[in-house]
Amino acid sequence: MKFQFQFIDKKQGSVKDDLLSGLTVSLALVPEAVAFAFVAGVSPIVGLYGAFMMGLVTSLIGGRPGMISGATGAMAVVMVSLVQKGNAMGEMQGLQYLFAALILTGIIQNLFGIFKLGKFIRLVPHSVMMGFVNGLAIVIFLSQLNMFKAGGEWLSGAPLFTMLGLVALTMAIMIVLPKISKAIPAALAGILVVSALVIFGNIETETVKSFIQSGGGEGIKAGLPTFNVPLIPFSLETLKLILPYSLILAGVGLIESLMTLNLVDELTETRGSGNRECVAQGTANIINGFFGGMGGCAMIGQSIINIKSGGRGRLSGIVAAIMLLMFILFASGYIEMIPIAALVGVMFMVVIGTFAWSTFNIINKIPVSDLIVIVLVTGLTVLFDLAVAVLSGVIVSALVFSWENAKRIRARKSTDEHGIKHYEIFGPLFFGSTTLFQTKFDVQNDPDEVIVDFKESRIMDQSAIEAINKLAERYQKVGKNIHLRHLSKDCIKLVKKAEKICDVNVLEDPNYFVAIDHYNRLLKQKA
């Protein structure tokens, strides 16, 4: 019997699964939140508060049960510039401007959801999706390499081999345990076993506490987040400063969240609500702005850990968020003892499960344009950020689609017993095909009456109407008439709306010859 490694189990979850997967995710959230807080230039506690509030709110009211939100690197790299500009205006002012920007970010995201703009995620092609998951897997992998540093220097010698051994042990547990028992999540088991080995075996290695201290922090112990209105001047100058950052944060957050939602939909074979998720993300960021968190969006790594561990319902995300708060309030000392190697091992397994390995199998089986899009999105995700990568992929895919459809415009020509020339058009008439459309007609040599039959075509946009209008002008200059036939109802409506600029006769009468004769008599009467 051939063994097949299955990273994601598509079975429906249970309360037990949600509880255990939530605990697993909460452990994995700690170093990520701390690391991204350092990236943004804020205190680790701000990052942990952000992860707690994002996770709790989106789990309660979000559009994708089982998806985990928290502080993310994609948003942290945008925040750092705003924090620096704010600090230049006064001590600790950067944090206050960040909170104000998060409130505005949340309002923008809420508007996206209220106006149901989340549905446009459906326009993202599968090639972009593959590039997205591949790029994100590489980004997660590269981010974990930074964990192999101590005091800013790369590990070497015995500390490096110890770290690698513990990482390998964690990964081995996650691979082997599911074949023996699925009573507890493999990721949680890996973290607990490796932590116990390090603590009781007195093994010298990097822990959560040493990681925080190496970044300039002291620990994760703190109290409950408190309500505060950002202490900044409420003026037009403030708005000019924070608005650009809020727009970028809103865009990056929604794109990453909606793309992660799509991925979780695929993994679980269920469907979430993009618009509802937009509102949830926005609400969570507004709360972050008032309660001192750094905000965030959906986290693909932690979402996959949750799904892999059996988490399917809202309870899993709620448990993850509440357990994270419990760690901050009561269990910071124990969490700080967890070896970084255990968490790195879990994230390496996430990388393996996230990367679309099928990409290598389909290289020779898909259009070259799709392969280029996959590579482009993967590269841009790694080099720049997710928003740039996805938007670029969608634009390239749209241009390729337009070009391919533009080449499909064809015309079959014939002359009937009445001496009327027929052009049967095949393919969509839109901005990309109008030039080729014009070349299909022989105006000088055609008879006085010409019918353009759109039975197998559609008039798509204003460029198409203008193309028909120019064609009509060409025929009218030489004293000939052009008639449109077999237009669909929406095409007729489109043409009739443009009657003032489009001087043609639309034939709705199935007996086109009678209709043309009647049309010519009307023209003579008007003359």
C-alpha positions in Angstrom: 0.0 0.0 0.0 1.5 3.3 -1.1 1.9 5.9 1.7 0.5 9.3 0.9 1.3 12.2 3.3 -1.8 14.3 3.8 -1.1 17.6 5.6 -4.7 18.7 5.8 -7.5 16.4 7.0 -10.8 17.6 5.4 -13.0 16.0 8.0 -15.4 18.2 10.0 -14.1 19.4 13.3 -15.4 18.9 16.9 -15.4 20.9 20.1 -12.3 19.0 21.3 -10.5 19.6 18.0 -11.3 23.3 18.2 -10.1 23.6 21.9 -6.8 21.8 21.2 -6.1 23.5 17.9 -6.8 26.9 19.5 -4.3 26.1 22.2 -1.7 25.1 19.5 -2.3 28.3 17.5 -2.0 30.5 20.6 1.5 29.1 21.3 2.5 29.8 17.6 1.1 33.3 17.8 3.5 34.5 20.5 6.9 34.7 18.6 5.1 35.9 15.4 3.4 38.8 17.2 6.6 39.7 19.0 8.7 39.6 15.9 6.3 41.7 13.9 6.1 44.3 16.7 9.9 44.6 16.5 9.5 45.1 12.7 7.0 47.9 13.2 9.1 49.5 15.8 6.7 49.1 18.7 6.7 47.2 22.1 6.1 43.4 21.9 3.1 43.9 24.2 1.5 46.1 21.5 2.0 43.2 19.0 0.5 40.6 21.5 -2.5 42.8 22.2 -3.0 43.2 18.5 -2.9 39.5 17.9 -5.4 38.9 20.8 -7.9 41.5 19.6 -7.7 40.7 15.9 -8.1 37.0 16.7 -11.0 37.4 19.0 -13.1 39.8 17.0 -12.6 38.1 13.6 -13.4 34.7 15.2 -16.6 36.0 16.7 -18.0 37.9 13.7 -15.7 37.1 10.7 -16.8 35.4 7.5 -14.5 32.4 7.7 -14.7 30.1 10.8 -11.3 28.5 11.4 -9.3 31.3 9.9 -6.8 33.0 12.3 -6.1 36.7 12.3 -3.3 38.6 14.2 -0.3 40.9 13.8 1.3 40.3 10.4 4.5 41.2 8.7 2.8 42.5 5.6 1.2 45.3 7.6 4.2 45.8 10.0 6.5 46.8 7.2 4.0 49.6 6.3 3.6 50.7 9.9 7.3 51.2 10.6 7.6 54.4 8.5 4.5 56.0 10.1 5.9 55.2 13.6 9.2 56.7 12.7 7.6 59.9 11.4 5.4 60.2 14.5 8.4 59.7 16.8 10.2 62.5 15.0 7.3 64.8 16.2 7.6 63.9 19.8 8.4 61.0 22.2 6.1 58.0 21.8 4.0 60.0 19.3 4.6 57.4 16.6 2.5 54.9 18.5 -0.4 57.4 18.8 -0.4 58.1 15.1 -0.3 54.4 14.4 -3.4 53.9 16.6 -5.2 56.7 14.7 -4.2 55.2 11.4 -5.6 51.8 12.5 -9.0 53.4 13.3 -9.1 55.0 9.8 -8.0 51.7 8.3 -10.8 49.9 10.0 -13.4 52.4 8.7 -12.1 51.9 5.2 -12.3 48.1 5.5 -15.8 48.3 6.9 -16.9 50.4 3.9 -15.5 47.6 1.6 -17.6 45.1 3.4 -20.8 47.3 3.6 -20.6 48.0 -0.1 -20.0 44.3 -0.8 -16.7 44.9 -2.6 -15.2 41.7 -1.1 -16.9 39.7 -3.9 -14.2 41.0 -6.3 -11.8 38.4 -4.8 -13.5 36.1 -7.2 -11.6 37.8 -10.0 -8.3 36.4 -8.8 -7.2 33.7 -11.2 -6.0 30.3 -10.0 -2.5 31.1 -11.3 -2.4 34.1 -9.1 -3.6 32.0 -6.1 -0.8 29.5 -6.8 1.8 32.2 -6.9 0.4 33.7 -3.8 0.7 30.5 -1.7 4.1 29.7 -3.1 5.4 33.2 -2.4 3.9 33.2 1.1 5.5 29.8 1.8 8.9 31.2 0.8 8.3 34.3 2.9 7.4 32.2 6.0 10.5 30.0 5.4 12.8 33.1 5.2 11.2 34.7 8.3 12.0 31.5 10.3 15.7 31.7 9.3 16.0 34.8 11.4 15.2 32.5 14.4 18.7 30.9 13.8 20.3 34.1 15.2 21.4 35.0 18.7 22.3 38.6 19.6 22.1 39.5 15.9 24.7 36.8 14.9 24.0 33.5 13.1 24.2 30.4 15.3 27.2 28.2 14.7 28.7 25.1 16.2 26.9 23.2 19.0 24.1 25.8 19.4 23.3 25.5 15.7 23.3 21.7 15.7 21.1 21.7 18.9 18.6 24.0 17.2 18.5 22.0 14.0 18.1 18.7 16.0 15.2 20.1 18.0 13.6 21.5 14.8 13.9 18.1 13.1 12.5 16.4 16.1 9.4 18.6 16.1 8.9 18.0 12.4 9.3 14.2 12.8 6.7 14.2 15.6 4.2 16.1 13.3 4.8 13.6 10.5 4.7 10.4 12.5 2.1 11.1 15.3 -1.0 11.4 13.0 -0.3 7.9 11.7 -0.4 6.6 15.3 -3.1 8.7 16.9 -5.1 11.8 16.2 -6.2 12.3 19.8 -4.2 15.6 20.1 -2.9 17.9 17.3 0.5 16.9 16.1 1.8 20.5 16.3 0.8 20.8 20.0 2.4 17.4 20.7 5.6 18.5 19.0 5.8 21.7 21.0 5.1 20.0 24.3 7.5 17.1 23.8 10.4 19.4 22.6 9.7 21.9 25.4 9.8 19.1 28.0 13.0 17.8 26.6 14.7 21.2 26.7 13.4 22.1 30.2 14.0 18.8 32.0 17.1 18.0 30.0 18.7 21.4 30.7 19.5 21.8 27.0 20.9 25.2 26.2 19.0 26.7 23.3 17.1 29.8 22.3 13.7 30.3 24.0 10.8 32.7 23.6 12.3 34.8 26.5 15.8 35.0 25.0 14.2 35.9 21.7 12.3 38.8 23.1 15.3 40.0 25.1 17.5 39.9 22.0 15.1 42.2 20.3 15.2 44.7 23.2 12.1 43.6 25.0 11.7 42.3 28.6 9.0 39.7 28.5 5.3 39.2 27.6 3.8 39.8 31.0 1.3 42.7 31.1 -2.2 43.6 32.2 -5.5 43.9 30.3 -5.6 46.4 27.3 -7.3 49.6 28.3 -9.4 52.1 26.3 -7.7 55.3 25.1 -8.4 57.8 22.4 -5.2 58.5 20.3 -3.4 61.5 21.7 -2.8 63.4 18.5 -4.0 66.7 17.0 -7.3 66.3 15.2 -6.4 68.4 12.1 -6.2 68.3 8.4 -2.4 67.9 8.6 -2.9 64.8 10.8 -5.3 63.3 8.2 -2.9 64.0 5.4 -0.2 62.1 7.3 -2.2 59.0 8.3 -4.6 58.7 5.3 -2.0 57.3 2.8 -0.9 54.7 5.4 -4.4 53.8 6.2 -5.3 53.2 2.6 -2.2 50.9 2.1 -2.9 49.1 5.4 -6.6 48.6 4.5 -5.6 47.3 1.0 -2.8 45.0 2.2 -5.0 43.7 5.1 -8.0 42.9 2.9 -6.0 41.3 0.1 -4.1 39.0 2.5 -7.3 38.2 4.4 -9.4 37.5 1.4 -6.7 35.4 -0.3 -6.3 33.4 2.9 -10.1 33.0 3.1 -10.0 31.5 -0.4 -7.2 29.2 0.6 -9.0 27.9 3.7 -12.1 27.5 1.6 -10.1 25.2 -0.8 -8.5 23.3 2.1 -11.8 22.6 3.9 -14.0 22.4 0.8 -16.4 25.0 2.4 -17.2 28.6 1.5 -16.8 31.7 3.6 -18.1 35.2 3.2 -15.7 37.8 1.9 -17.9 40.8 2.6 -18.5 39.7 6.2 -14.7 39.2 6.7 -14.1 42.7 5.4 -16.4 44.1 8.1 -14.8 41.9 10.8 -11.2 42.9 9.9 -12.3 46.6 9.9 -14.0 46.3 13.3 -11.0 44.5 14.8 -8.6 47.2 13.6 -10.8 50.0 15.0 -10.8 48.2 18.4 -7.0 47.9 18.1 -6.8 51.6 17.6 -8.7 52.4 20.7 -7.3 49.6 22.9 -3.6 49.8 22.1 -3.0 47.0 19.7 -0.9 47.1 16.4 -3.8 45.7 14.3 -3.3 43.1 11.6 -5.1 40.8 9.3 -5.5 37.1 8.5 -2.4 35.0 9.1 -2.0 32.2 6.6 0.6 30.3 8.6 -1.5 30.2 11.8 -4.7 29.5 9.8 -3.1 26.4 8.3 -1.8 25.3 11.7 -5.4 25.6 13.0 -6.9 23.7 10.1 -4.1 21.1 10.3 -4.8 20.6 14.0 -8.5 20.0 13.4 -9.9 23.5 14.1 -12.9 24.2 11.9 -15.3 26.4 14.0 -15.2 29.8 15.5 -14.4 28.3 18.9 -10.8 27.5 17.7 -10.0 31.1 17.0 -11.7 32.3 20.2 -9.7 29.8 22.2 -6.5 30.9 20.5 -7.2 34.6 21.3 -8.3 34.0 24.9 -5.3 31.6 25.6 -3.0 34.3 24.3 -4.4 36.8 26.7 -4.1 34.2 29.5 -0.4 33.8 28.7 0.1 37.6 28.9 -1.8 37.9 32.2 -0.9 34.7 34.1 1.4 32.3 32.3 4.1 34.5 30.8 6.9 32.7 32.7 5.9 29.3 31.3 5.4 30.5 27.7 8.8 32.2 27.8 10.4 28.8 28.5 9.2 27.3 25.2 12.2 26.7 22.9 12.1 28.7 19.6 13.2 25.5 17.8 9.8 23.8 18.5 7.9 26.8 17.0 10.3 26.9 14.0 9.7 23.2 13.4 5.9 23.8 13.3 6.3 26.7 10.9 8.6 24.7 8.6 5.8 22.1 8.4 3.4 24.9 7.6 5.8 25.9 4.7 5.7 22.3 3.4 1.9 22.2 3.6 1.4 25.7 2.1 3.6 25.5 -0.9 1.8 24.3 -4.0 4.1 21.4 -5.0 1.7 20.6 -7.9 3.3 23.6 -9.6 6.2 21.5 -10.7 3.9 18.8 -12.2 1.9 21.3 -14.3 4.8 23.4 -15.7 4.5 21.7 -19.1 0.7 21.4 -19.0 -0.5 24.9 -18.6 -0.3 28.0 -20.9 3.0 29.9 -20.8 1.1 33.0 -19.7 -0.2 31.2 -16.6 3.3 29.9 -15.8 4.7 33.5 -16.1 1.9 34.8 -13.7 2.7 32.1 -11.1 6.4 33.0 -11.2 5.7 36.7 -11.2 3.4 36.6 -8.2 5.7 34.3 -6.3 8.7 36.6 -6.9 6.8 39.9 -6.1 5.4 38.4 -2.9 9.0 37.6 -1.8 10.6 40.8 -3.0 7.9 43.4 -2.2 4.6 42.5 -0.6 1.4 40.6 -1.1 -0.7 43.5 -2.3 1.7 44.4 -5.1 2.1 40.8 -6.1 -1.6 40.0 -6.3 -2.6 43.2 -8.1 0.2 42.7 -10.6 -0.9 39.1 -11.2 -4.5 40.1 -11.7 -3.5 42.9 -14.2 -1.2 40.6 -16.2 -3.9 37.9 -16.3 -6.5 40.4 -17.4 -4.3 41.7 -20.2 -3.5 38.2 -21.4 -7.3 37.4 -21.3 -8.1 40.5 -23.2 -5.4 39.9 -25.8 -6.5 36.3 -26.4 -10.2 37.3 -26.7 -9.2 40.2 -29.0 -7.7 37.7 -31.5 -11.0 35.7 -31.6 -13.0 38.2 -33.5 -13.9 36.8 -36.9 -16.3 37.5 -39.8 -17.9 35.1 -42.2 -19.0 36.8 -45.4 -21.9 36.0 -47.8 -24.3 37.7 -50.3 -28.0 36.6 -50.4 -30.5 36.5 -53.3 -31.5 40.1 -52.7 -27.9 41.3 -53.2 -27.4 42.1 -49.5 -24.0 41.5 -48.1 -23.9 39.6 -44.8 -21.1 39.7 -42.2 -21.5 37.1 -39.5 -19.4 38.1 -36.6 -17.9 35.6 -34.2 -16.3 36.5 -30.9 -16.7 39.4 -28.4 -16.5 43.0 -29.7 -14.8 45.1 -27.0 -11.9 47.6 -26.7 -9.3 45.0 -27.5 -10.9 43.7 -30.7 -12.1 46.9 -32.3 -9.1 47.4 -34.5 -9.2 43.9 -35.9 -13.0 44.2 -36.3 -12.6 47.2 -38.6 -10.3 45.3 -41.0 -13.0 42.6 -41.7 -15.1 44.9 -43.9 -14.7 45.8 -47.6 -16.5 49.1 -47.7 -15.6 50.1 -51.2 -16.7 46.9 -52.9 -19.7 46.0 -50.7 -23.3 46.5 -52.1 -25.6 49.4 -50.9 -27.1 47.3 -48.1 -24.9 45.5 -45.5 -26.0 43.4 -42.6 -23.7 42.8 -39.6 -25.0 39.7 -37.8 -24.2 39.5 -34.1 -25.8 36.1 -33.4 -22.4 34.6 -32.4 -21.0 37.8 -30.9 -21.7 40.5 -28.3 -21.2 44.2 -28.1 -19.4 44.6 -24.8 -18.5 48.3 -24.1 -18.3 51.9 -25.3 -15.3 51.1 -27.5 -17.4 48.6 -29.4 -20.2 51.1 -29.9 -17.7 53.6 -31.2 -16.2 51.0 -33.6 -19.7 50.4 -35.0 -20.3 54.1 -35.3 -17.0 54.5 -37.2 -17.9 51.6 -39.5 -21.3 53.2 -40.2 -19.6 56.5 -41.1 -17.3 54.7 -43.5 -20.4 53.1 -45.3 -22.4 56.4 -45.2 -19.6 58.3 -46.9 -20.0 56.1 -50.0 -23.8 56.2 -49.8 -24.3 52.7 -48.3 -26.4 51.6 -45.3 -25.4 49.2 -42.5 -27.8 47.2 -40.3 -27.2 45.3 -37.1 -29.0 42.0 -36.7 -29.5 39.4 -33.9 -28.3 41.5 -31.1 -29.1 40.2 -27.6 -31.4 42.3 -25.5 -28.6 43.8 -23.4 -26.7 44.7 -26.6 -29.8 46.3 -28.1 -30.2 48.3 -24.9 -26.5 49.4 -25.0 -26.8 50.5 -28.6 -30.1 52.4 -28.2 -28.6 54.2 -25.2 -25.9 55.5 -27.6 -28.3 56.4 -30.5 -27.0 59.9 -30.6 -23.5 58.8 -31.4 -24.3 55.5 -33.2 -26.2 56.0 -36.4 -27.2 52.5 -37.4 -30.4 50.5 -37.8 -31.0 47.6 -35.4 -33.0 44.9 -37.1 -35.4 43.2 -34.6 -37.7 42.0 -37.3 -36.9 38.3 -38.2 -37.8 39.2 -41.8 -34.7 41.4 -42.3 -35.5 42.2 -46.0 -38.9 43.7 -45.1 -37.3 45.6 -42.3 -34.5 47.0 -44.5 -37.1 48.1 -47.1 -39.2 49.8 -44.5 -36.0 51.5 -43.1 -35.1 52.8 -46.6 -38.6 54.2 -47.1 -38.3 56.1 -43.8 -35.0 57.5 -44.9 -36.6 58.8 -48.1 -39.5 60.4 -46.2 -37.1 62.2 -43.9 -35.1 63.4 -46.9 
